[in-house]
């Protein structure tokens, strides 16, 4: 009986560990041409909740894509593609009816999964590739899919500007008192919100969220933006409120989420 109980507990624990902390967003299949994001990996915490897409091209040519800036921080950029540029993106998917939906040949099962959702003339499919760098090196995914991912991974646009939104999701997690011998940053918090009231005990990995709009959203971005936008920086950042410490992260709502 003890062995059965142990086995059940182990299976349950394994299952929970592989549930993402948050489903941060869903691709807007009716409004997009292509949506690319990354999920999973070893670290599933507040960084999983606050992640942003790699590439999101809407049917009207509006493009939101992420880029790495100074201090290893991720920023969202916004550009407008013309018809020729849109056709260029579509051309990568000229053979996608022959592709598999899941490519899971990577031997390391804790590698991140890249999801590519394509809406080509109303035909919507999502392709999931675990450990895409490994898959490309082993040539286990179609050549055009490899070419498209390289196009996305190194994409830049000289006319792009930083994406700004009036609404954000703020992610909050209770934190223990930082070790004084460790390297971290304690920042000021100027938003009049009781962080403890946001915490939900039932939240996976102890991460809770709240939507902020207007002045509160702008203040939160101002506090966090140049320290840890989307929690991709290397230096842990905390805020202190009423004697308690919290880890914070945020992400702006995408255009289709503002409707």
Beta strands, then each sheet from edge to edge (+ up, - down):
strand 1: 32-39
strand 2: 55-58
strand 3: 62-68
strand 4: 74-80
strand 5: 102-103
strand 6: 113-120
strand 7: 123-130
strand 8: 161-162
strand 9: 167-175
strand 10: 185-187
strand 11: 207-213
strand 12: 237-241
strand 13: 244-252
sheet 1: 5+ 7+ 6- 1+ 2- 3+ 4- 8+
sheet 2: 10+ 12+ 13- 9+ 11-
end
